[in-house]
Amino acid sequence: MRAVRLSVVTAAATAAALAAVTGCTEKSSSGGGDQAISVTATDDKCEVSKKEFPAGHIELDIENKGSKVTEVYVLFPDDRIVTERENIGPGTKQKITAEMKAGDYTIACKPGMKGDGIRQAVKATGGKTAKRDPRLDAAVAAYRKYSQDQADATLPLAETFAKAVKAGDLDAAKKAYAPSRIGWERTEPVAESFGDIDPKVDVREDGLEAGQKWTGWHRLEKSLWQAKKITAEDKSLADQLIKDLTDWRERVGKAEITPTSMANGAKELLDEVATGKVTGEEERYSHTDLVDFKGNVEGAQDAYELLKPVAKENDAALVTELDKQFAALDTLLDKYRADKNSYDFVSYDKVDETGRKQLSDAVNALAEPLSKLAAAVVK
């Protein structure tokens, strides 16, 4: 998987070369003007301050006044995700910057993080195309290639895993499980943007919606590590996993990607770490959480590196802090693996409470400045 990861370094070099050729210092403009929309979420309402606004860079000021943890999504008409912010606790506030072209959208609040959410139809008006720094166009193109590379590399690893399951080889399936997930974990926000793929391949048992059949990696994880046997149903589920991942690979190239969605996606990956990996909930049977953890951090850092030239010009102090916190988290993770070029991490159930607290603190120290990256690339 290291060879795949080098693709984003090459892409970053391409973006840097473009910047050097153009000598561009122009800052992006929203066309319609930057503007804030207040979203007030409660347990039974999703109130939006503006239901029509000029297209461009939009800032959502979100406040959860309910008693449940909530999520807020901006959705295309077909339910693809423009941007999202999960795990917004009661009494807390969040900001999201999104790039929205003229058209119809939905803002959805999901109290309890379940179901389709409480929805409000909104419209972005105007036909102006936002002026964008050419370096950001290069960053988007490079990240699109990176996402496709990760999907392309994931499928054969997942097929190795599925073949072991279908052969009834418990040990081989366990060995192939974590490596098959790394590319997915690096680019999870892109996969999640389609809405229907993530629930098929990566949902945990407690994340199932009413009536939803449990499929995907974690269903098989439970069989391998808890039941310690492979059933005929598991073999069928292995085939289904490959079918769903093939669908993901074929759709990645059609994902809606913008500089702000890249930045927001990087933050979402850190949120994934904070809410699933640090707690040990994600890989509760296999305890391979640190492999996922590393994949999430790598994906966030790769998106950041592509946006970094523009972010540095707009907010040098932020970039300095992000460089510092990424380095600190990487150093901490290195304590738990055999060498820097492997994904041979210790089983997460062997990490004591002090170690988990250190990891959690390092994630939080990075997540806070990373939440400001989207605003920094559209100044």
C-alpha positions, 0 to 999 in steps of 0.5 A: 500500500505504500506505493499507492500512497506515493501517488498523492505525493506525485500529485502534490508535486504536480500542483506545486509545479503548476503554481510555480509556472503560473506564479499565481497569488490570486485568492479565490472569490465566492462570486456571490460573496461569502455568507453565513447561514445559521442552522439550529438543530433540536431533537425535533426541528432543523431551522435554517436562517436562509432558504435562498442565497447566492451561490458561492462559498457558504458558511454554516453556523450550526448550533445543537440546542437539542438533547441528542448528538446530531449530524448536519448534512448539505445534500444534492437532490439525489442525496449525494453529500455536499458536506457534513459534520457529525457528532455535534454534541448537545449545547455545542456549535460547529462551522462548516464552509461549503462550495455550492453552485446554483441549484437545489439542495437539502439541509438535513439535521439528524438527531441521534445520528439516525434515519433520513433526518429533519430536512429543509429545502434550500436553493443557491441562486445565480449563474456566476462561477466562482473564481478559483485559484488554479492551484486549487483546481490542480489540488482537486484533480490530484485528490480525485486521482488519489481517491481513484488510486486508493479504490483501485488498490483496495479491490485486489486486497479485498478480493484476497480477503474474500477468497480466504473467507470463501475458502473457509481459511480463518487464519488467512482471512484474519491476516487479510482483513485489516490491509483490505481496509486501508485505502477505504479508510484514507478516502472514506469521506469520498465514499460516504458522499454517495450515501448508499455505499458506506452503510453496505460495507462499513457499518457497525452492528449498532449503526444499523437502521431499522430493517437494514441487513448487516453486510460488509467488513464488520459483519465478517469481522464478528464471525472471524474473531467472535464466532471464530468460524466461517459460515455459508452466509459469510461466504455469500457476504464476502461476495457481496462485499466485493460487489459493493466495493466494485461499485465504489471503485467505479463511482469514485471518478464521479464524486463531487470534489471541491477544495472545501469538500477536501478540507472538510473531508480531512476534518471528518477523518479526524472525527472518525478517529475520535469517535471510533478508533480511539474508543476501540469501537470500530474494530471491536472484535479484531482490535485492528483499530490502529491500522484504521487510525493510521489510514484516516490520519494519512488520508487527512494529511494527504488532502491537507498537503494538496491544499497547503500551498494556498492555505499557507498563503492565506493563513501561515500560522494555521499551516505551521500549527497543522504541520506541528500537530500532524507530526506529533500524531505521526510520532505517537502512532509510530510507538505502536508499530514495528517500523514506519513502513509497515501497518503491523500495529499492536492490537488495540486491546493492548494499549492501556488507558494512558496510551489511549488518552495520549492518542485522544489528546493528540487527535483533538489537538489536530482536529481543532486547527484542521476545522479551520482549513476549509475557511483558509483555502477560500479566503 
